[in-house]
Amino acid sequence: MILKNQVAIITGASRGIGKEIALTFAKEGARVVLCATNRERLSQAAQQIETESGVKPLFFTFDIREAKEMSEVVKKTLDTHTRIDILVNNAGITRDQLLVMMPEEDWDAVLCVNLKSVFLFTKAVAKAMIRQRSGRIINVSSVIGITGNAGQANYAASKGGIIAFTKSAAQELGKRNITVNAIAPGFIETDMTAPLENQAKEDVRKRIPLGRLGVPNDVAQVALFLASKQSSYITGQVIRVDGGINM
Ligand code: NAP
């Protein structure tokens, strides 16, 4: 098992990419700690992970904008498992709108949930990882953070910010044997992309060299690699998982 007895905190683990990462890690022996806002969805995800992997996850429902709650999650995880090996900063939202029409609160909400939370959670786990002299931090960015996108100025800024943050944190924490990397997914089929019309999805698909939309497992396999010993000499990188849509 690739992650036997490793302790992994995953945000946005109630559904989509985060749930798939948690399930993949648990099947590889990790003790997973799940975070999201919706208690019912998160508890169902925890139940599914336990059934499919035999690992009983810890789970915490809170809004990722609350720094105090994150410290509490870190404390409870350390109380239970004594260490934290992996943090996956995955929770994210969109509030799409052309920038001239974008309400300031939609800018703030997206930057806060997608980017500030990455800073806060990384800060909250870094002390434990520094003490252990090992750690893996994986931040879920997006190809939109590299290319930008009309109608997504807030989302693009948050995801681009994650990439800049990843490189800075990698430089600060490298000497403590902590790697910090980002994954930039392209179009992945989840609740986030479900509202898109079928025709729009087909138009995207036609632009993807690999000829299909992505699924959460495409991202989870790369997260598994970045969490594993096999990636121990990789830090500060952004790995695109996009079927080749943006080369
Ligand atoms: P999703 O299905 O909408 O899931 C989002 C997750 O984030 C849920 O678990 C949700 O929890 C959690 N979350 C949202 N707001 C939160 C908050 N304020 N506090 C705590 N948790 C919160 O999205 P997804 O497609 O799996 O996306 C996961 C990540 O990948 C995001 O960062 C997204 O930007 C990124 N990404 C996705 C795609 C794509 O095509 N799907 C492409 C590139 C990047 P609740 O269930 O409690 O709401």
Boltz pocket constraint, residues with backbone or C-beta under 6 A from the ligand:
constraints:
  - pocket:
      binder: B
      contacts: [[A, 11], [A, 12], [A, 13], [A, 14], [A, 15], [A, 16], [A, 17], [A, 18], [A, 35], [A, 36], [A, 37], [A, 38], [A, 39], [A, 41], [A, 62], [A, 63], [A, 64], [A, 65], [A, 89], [A, 90], [A, 91], [A, 92], [A, 93], [A, 113], [A, 140], [A, 141], [A, 142], [A, 143], [A, 184], [A, 185], [A, 186], [A, 187], [A, 188], [A, 189], [A, 190], [A, 191], [A, 192], [A, 193]]
      max_distance: 6.0
